[in-house]
Amino acid sequence: MNSEKELNPAEQLAALGKAQQAMDQASGYGAKLMGTYCIVLGLLIGGLAALLQIYRPDENFAGFIVIISLFAVAVIAMSLAYGKLYRSLPRGFSKMYLRGFVASMVLYAVALAIMSAGPFAWPTVLLIGVVVAAPLCVTGIAMVRK
């Protein structure tokens, strides 16, 4: 036997509305948190891509290894954060995040590839950092605003 009292239809609708409101709040919070993580990761990866142009493996191998290690740690941390938050994201935000993440990873790989072209001037190094950071930062800003 069930000890709970039966709810009439109006009470059931009110309870459903309350649950929907709580889900909307959690979804909004998840989107803002994931957006913040995206912005931080984008800035970090953009900075690391710029630093790669300065700490080239042929000139400073230890610095290169540290930068690559930091990149790996950042990607693992973001993957763990995404694993915790993806269920609370609004519809479509997972795909939006994955598009921004993949775009930044491809641009980071391009930054690695162009290291062989030789040392670059500071404006070019800063431009590389901004270009690599842009997809994740734009994605994060879009998530925070919605």
Backbone as CSV, one residue per row, in Angstrom:
resi,resn,N_x,N_y,N_z,CA_x,CA_y,CA_z,C_x,C_y,C_z
1,MET,0.832,-1.176,0.000,0.000,0.000,0.000,0.880,1.244,0.000
2,ASN,0.444,2.216,-0.719,1.174,3.462,-0.830,0.687,4.429,0.240
3,SER,1.635,4.986,1.012,1.258,5.885,2.093,1.094,7.331,1.619
4,GLU,1.486,7.611,0.378,1.348,8.961,-0.147,-0.078,9.176,-0.599
5,LYS,-0.549,10.413,-0.367,-1.906,10.710,-0.819,-1.908,10.980,-2.313
6,GLU,-2.972,10.643,-2.942,-3.112,10.856,-4.371,-3.323,12.339,-4.635
7,LEU,-2.638,12.845,-5.661,-2.775,14.251,-6.022,-3.855,14.392,-7.081
8,ASN,-4.618,15.456,-6.962,-5.604,15.716,-8.002,-4.885,16.313,-9.213
9,PRO,-5.533,16.410,-10.345,-4.866,16.880,-11.563,-4.226,18.267,-11.421
10,ALA,-4.845,19.173,-10.723,-4.282,20.521,-10.546,-2.992,20.461,-9.731
11,GLU,-2.960,19.624,-8.702,-1.756,19.478,-7.880,-0.641,18.795,-8.672
12,GLN,-1.021,17.840,-9.529,-0.027,17.179,-10.363,0.609,18.166,-11.345
13,LEU,-0.218,19.028,-11.945,0.304,20.039,-12.864,1.219,21.022,-12.139
14,ALA,0.844,21.416,-10.922,1.677,22.334,-10.140,3.024,21.685,-9.803
15,ALA,2.997,20.416,-9.425,4.243,19.705,-9.110,5.111,19.571,-10.350
16,LEU,4.474,19.302,-11.489,5.217,19.196,-12.741,5.839,20.538,-13.125
17,GLY,5.096,21.606,-12.940,5.620,22.949,-13.230,6.808,23.290,-12.340
18,LYS,6.721,22.912,-11.071,7.820,23.150,-10.131,9.071,22.374,-10.550
19,ALA,8.884,21.131,-10.942,10.010,20.300,-11.381,10.629,20.868,-12.657
20,GLN,9.801,21.333,-13.588,10.300,21.917,-14.835,11.096,23.188,-14.553
21,GLN,10.628,23.995,-13.618,11.336,25.220,-13.257,12.703,24.895,-12.651
22,ALA,12.754,23.889,-11.801,14.029,23.480,-11.203,14.989,22.954,-12.277
23,MET,14.459,22.209,-13.250,15.297,21.701,-14.335,15.824,22.841,-15.193
24,ASP,15.011,23.858,-15.440,15.452,25.006,-16.227,16.566,25.760,-15.515
25,GLN,16.458,25.891,-14.190,17.501,26.556,-13.417,18.805,25.772,-13.491
26,ALA,18.725,24.466,-13.321,19.925,23.623,-13.377,20.553,23.671,-14.764
27,SER,19.728,23.675,-15.791,20.209,23.731,-17.156,20.919,25.054,-17.432
28,GLY,20.350,26.153,-16.965,20.976,27.464,-17.132,22.296,27.554,-16.394
29,TYR,22.328,27.011,-15.192,23.562,27.009,-14.413,24.636,26.163,-15.098
30,GLY,24.251,25.002,-15.607,25.195,24.136,-16.320,25.752,24.817,-17.556
31,ALA,24.892,25.535,-18.291,25.345,26.239,-19.496,26.335,27.342,-19.139
32,LYS,26.054,28.094,-18.100,26.961,29.161,-17.684,28.296,28.598,-17.212
33,LEU,28.249,27.524,-16.442,29.473,26.914,-15.944,30.298,26.334,-17.090
34,MET,29.654,25.639,-17.999,30.367,25.066,-19.139,30.925,26.174,-20.023
35,GLY,30.172,27.252,-20.200,30.658,28.383,-20.975,31.889,29.012,-20.352
36,THR,31.888,29.133,-19.037,33.053,29.674,-18.330,34.253,28.758,-18.522
37,TYR,34.033,27.461,-18.406,35.117,26.501,-18.634,35.658,26.621,-20.064
38,CYS,34.776,26.796,-21.029,35.202,26.927,-22.428,36.079,28.168,-22.614
39,ILE,35.676,29.268,-22.019,36.456,30.502,-22.146,37.838,30.326,-21.530
40,VAL,37.876,29.752,-20.328,39.164,29.540,-19.657,40.046,28.596,-20.475
41,LEU,39.476,27.495,-20.951,40.255,26.548,-21.756,40.721,27.191,-23.057
42,GLY,39.862,27.960,-23.693,40.250,28.630,-24.929,41.417,29.575,-24.718
43,LEU,41.353,30.367,-23.650,42.457,31.288,-23.360,43.735,30.530,-23.032
44,LEU,43.594,29.457,-22.279,44.766,28.656,-21.919,45.400,28.020,-23.150
45,ILE,44.599,27.415,-23.994,45.134,26.763,-25.190,45.694,27.795,-26.169
46,GLY,45.043,28.939,-26.287,45.581,29.999,-27.136,46.926,30.494,-26.625
47,GLY,47.024,30.669,-25.311,48.298,31.076,-24.724,49.381,30.031,-24.923
48,LEU,49.007,28.776,-24.756,49.991,27.704,-24.965,50.438,27.623,-26.432
49,ALA,49.498,27.862,-27.353,49.867,27.846,-28.776,50.838,28.984,-29.090
50,ALA,50.620,30.138,-28.470,51.546,31.253,-28.672,52.904,30.940,-28.047
51,LEU,52.894,30.342,-26.869,54.153,29.990,-26.207,54.931,28.931,-26.987
52,LEU,54.223,28.081,-27.713,54.902,27.081,-28.541,55.796,27.731,-29.585
53,GLN,55.389,28.904,-30.055,56.179,29.592,-31.058,57.450,30.193,-30.448
54,ILE,57.421,30.414,-29.137,58.574,30.986,-28.439,59.496,29.874,-27.932
55,TYR,58.916,28.855,-27.290,59.695,27.737,-26.754,59.679,26.594,-27.751
56,ARG,60.418,26.772,-28.785,60.466,25.786,-29.861,61.305,24.591,-29.412
57,PRO,60.991,23.381,-29.861,61.719,22.196,-29.387,63.199,22.201,-29.747
58,ASP,63.562,22.824,-30.853,64.975,22.842,-31.228,65.781,23.843,-30.402
59,GLU,65.096,24.831,-29.793,65.787,25.838,-28.999,65.674,25.589,-27.501
60,ASN,64.499,25.158,-27.057,64.254,24.954,-25.620,63.340,23.740,-25.462
61,PHE,63.930,22.580,-25.444,63.138,21.345,-25.415,62.379,21.185,-24.095
62,ALA,62.968,21.579,-22.976,62.289,21.458,-21.676,61.028,22.324,-21.639
63,GLY,61.124,23.555,-22.150,59.942,24.425,-22.217,58.867,23.849,-23.108
64,PHE,59.281,23.265,-24.219,58.339,22.627,-25.139,57.595,21.491,-24.446
65,ILE,58.327,20.655,-23.708,57.710,19.524,-23.003,56.728,20.032,-21.943
66,VAL,57.080,21.093,-21.231,56.181,21.660,-20.215,54.902,22.166,-20.872
67,ILE,55.025,22.843,-21.998,53.842,23.381,-22.688,52.945,22.251,-23.184
68,ILE,53.517,21.235,-23.765,52.725,20.097,-24.246,52.056,19.387,-23.065
69,SER,52.758,19.272,-21.944,52.178,18.642,-20.745,51.012,19.463,-20.206
70,LEU,51.179,20.780,-20.168,50.081,21.648,-19.719,48.878,21.531,-20.639
71,PHE,49.138,21.422,-21.933,48.051,21.236,-22.901,47.295,19.945,-22.612
72,ALA,48.027,18.866,-22.382,47.390,17.578,-22.098,46.570,17.653,-20.810
73,VAL,47.095,18.277,-19.791,46.367,18.413,-18.519,45.103,19.242,-18.723
74,ALA,45.200,20.328,-19.495,44.030,21.177,-19.744,42.934,20.417,-20.489
75,VAL,43.316,19.646,-21.485,42.327,18.887,-22.259,41.685,17.806,-21.391
76,ILE,42.469,17.144,-20.572,41.913,16.115,-19.680,40.962,16.747,-18.668
77,ALA,41.352,17.882,-18.093,40.487,18.558,-17.120,39.174,18.994,-17.762
78,MET,39.248,19.521,-18.988,38.030,19.945,-19.676,37.155,18.748,-20.023
79,SER,37.764,17.652,-20.386,36.993,16.444,-20.696,36.269,15.930,-19.455
80,LEU,36.928,15.984,-18.318,36.280,15.565,-17.068,35.137,16.509,-16.697
81,ALA,35.353,17.807,-16.886,34.292,18.781,-16.597,33.101,18.563,-17.521
82,TYR,33.368,18.329,-18.798,32.289,18.068,-19.745,31.534,16.799,-19.374
83,GLY,32.270,15.773,-18.945,31.637,14.517,-18.532,30.686,14.706,-17.367
84,LYS,30.992,15.643,-16.488,30.110,15.907,-15.343,28.930,16.785,-15.721
85,LEU,29.114,17.665,-16.700,28.094,18.680,-16.986,27.204,18.396,-18.190
86,TYR,27.567,17.458,-19.053,26.833,17.365,-20.319,25.359,17.013,-20.134
87,ARG,25.024,16.348,-19.068,23.604,16.005,-18.862,22.763,17.201,-18.449
88,SER,23.418,18.229,-17.893,22.667,19.394,-17.440,22.689,20.532,-18.459
89,LEU,23.274,20.300,-19.620,23.328,21.348,-20.634,22.013,21.407,-21.406
90,PRO,21.610,22.605,-21.817,20.418,22.712,-22.670,20.641,21.999,-24.003
91,ARG,19.553,21.733,-24.661,19.596,21.022,-25.938,20.459,21.785,-26.943
92,GLY,21.368,21.080,-27.595,22.223,21.666,-28.617,23.553,22.193,-28.105
93,PHE,23.682,22.341,-26.800,24.918,22.913,-26.256,26.074,21.925,-26.325
94,SER,25.805,20.643,-26.245,26.871,19.653,-26.349,27.505,19.713,-27.735
95,LYS,26.684,19.802,-28.767,27.208,19.898,-30.125,27.959,21.214,-30.322
96,MET,27.438,22.285,-29.742,28.103,23.574,-29.852,29.491,23.510,-29.209
97,TYR,29.561,22.908,-28.015,30.843,22.770,-27.325,31.803,21.919,-28.154
98,LEU,31.326,20.791,-28.658,32.201,19.889,-29.409,32.728,20.540,-30.687
99,ARG,31.895,21.355,-31.351,32.369,22.067,-32.546,33.475,23.054,-32.191
100,GLY,33.272,23.821,-31.121,34.296,24.775,-30.693,35.572,24.082,-30.249
101,PHE,35.418,22.979,-29.528,36.570,22.232,-29.033,37.380,21.654,-30.193
102,VAL,36.708,21.016,-31.137,37.401,20.412,-32.282,38.074,21.496,-33.120
103,ALA,37.403,22.619,-33.325,38.009,23.705,-34.102,39.277,24.215,-33.427
104,SER,39.242,24.393,-32.117,40.439,24.850,-31.413,41.547,23.805,-31.459
105,MET,41.189,22.533,-31.363,42.215,21.480,-31.426,42.867,21.428,-32.800
106,VAL,42.084,21.594,-33.855,42.637,21.598,-35.211,43.571,22.801,-35.381
107,LEU,43.149,23.962,-34.884,43.997,25.151,-34.987,45.259,25.010,-34.151
108,TYR,45.170,24.327,-33.004,46.350,24.067,-32.191,47.321,23.157,-32.958
109,ALA,46.786,22.161,-33.637,47.627,21.274,-34.441,48.296,22.048,-35.582
110,VAL,47.578,22.994,-36.158,48.166,23.839,-37.200,49.289,24.685,-36.606
111,ALA,49.077,25.202,-35.394,50.124,25.984,-34.724,51.369,25.128,-34.493
112,LEU,51.152,23.859,-34.133,52.292,22.945,-33.996,52.997,22.746,-35.331
113,ALA,52.231,22.623,-36.383,52.803,22.349,-37.700,53.589,23.542,-38.241
114,ILE,53.143,24.753,-37.973,53.839,25.913,-38.540,55.087,26.297,-37.745
115,MET,55.347,25.591,-36.651,56.587,25.857,-35.907,57.805,25.610,-36.773
116,SER,57.698,24.707,-37.714,58.843,24.369,-38.563,59.190,25.498,-39.535
117,ALA,58.299,26.469,-39.689,58.554,27.579,-40.610,59.603,28.537,-40.074
118,GLY,59.922,28.433,-38.807,60.925,29.312,-38.217,60.315,30.244,-37.198
119,PRO,61.152,31.019,-36.550,60.640,31.938,-35.532,59.791,33.043,-36.167
120,PHE,58.782,33.456,-35.419,57.875,34.500,-35.881,58.051,35.758,-35.040
121,ALA,57.598,36.883,-35.576,57.604,38.140,-34.836,56.478,38.110,-33.797
122,TRP,56.587,38.972,-32.793,55.588,38.997,-31.710,54.151,39.185,-32.192
123,PRO,53.895,40.086,-33.144,52.503,40.211,-33.598,51.947,38.905,-34.177
124,THR,52.785,38.166,-34.882,52.350,36.892,-35.461,52.095,35.864,-34.362
125,VAL,52.944,35.843,-33.348,52.770,34.917,-32.224,51.463,35.217,-31.499
126,LEU,51.184,36.505,-31.271,49.924,36.883,-30.609,48.718,36.526,-31.472
127,LEU,48.845,36.725,-32.783,47.752,36.372,-33.690,47.479,34.877,-33.661
128,ILE,48.527,34.073,-33.605,48.351,32.616,-33.516,47.583,32.261,-32.247
129,GLY,47.954,32.866,-31.124,47.251,32.611,-29.859,45.787,32.995,-29.923
130,VAL,45.494,34.145,-30.514,44.109,34.614,-30.618,43.291,33.703,-31.530
131,VAL,43.869,33.303,-32.643,43.144,32.450,-33.595,42.838,31.089,-32.974
132,VAL,43.795,30.528,-32.241,43.567,29.222,-31.609,42.521,29.342,-30.498
133,ALA,42.536,30.432,-29.748,41.598,30.611,-28.635,40.184,30.964,-29.095
134,ALA,40.051,31.566,-30.252,38.767,32.116,-30.692,37.598,31.123,-30.702
135,PRO,37.715,29.934,-31.298,36.530,29.065,-31.348,35.972,28.702,-29.967
136,LEU,36.840,28.329,-29.037,36.347,27.974,-27.704,35.841,29.197,-26.950
137,CYS,36.491,30.334,-27.108,36.038,31.540,-26.411,34.678,32.009,-26.934
138,VAL,34.504,31.986,-28.243,33.216,32.379,-28.825,32.118,31.412,-28.382
139,THR,32.426,30.128,-28.359,31.468,29.124,-27.887,31.112,29.370,-26.425
140,GLY,32.117,29.631,-25.606,31.879,29.891,-24.181,31.038,31.131,-23.959
141,ILE,31.323,32.185,-24.706,30.532,33.420,-24.572,29.086,33.174,-24.967
142,ALA,28.878,32.409,-26.034,27.507,32.091,-26.466,26.782,31.286,-25.382
143,MET,27.477,30.366,-24.740,26.856,29.553,-23.683,26.513,30.399,-22.462
144,VAL,27.395,31.297,-22.096,27.153,32.128,-20.917,25.986,33.084,-21.147
145,ARG,25.853,33.580,-22.367,24.792,34.554,-22.670,23.410,33.925,-22.761
146,LYS,23.308,32.644,-23.101,21.983,32.036,-23.294,21.387,31.643,-21.985
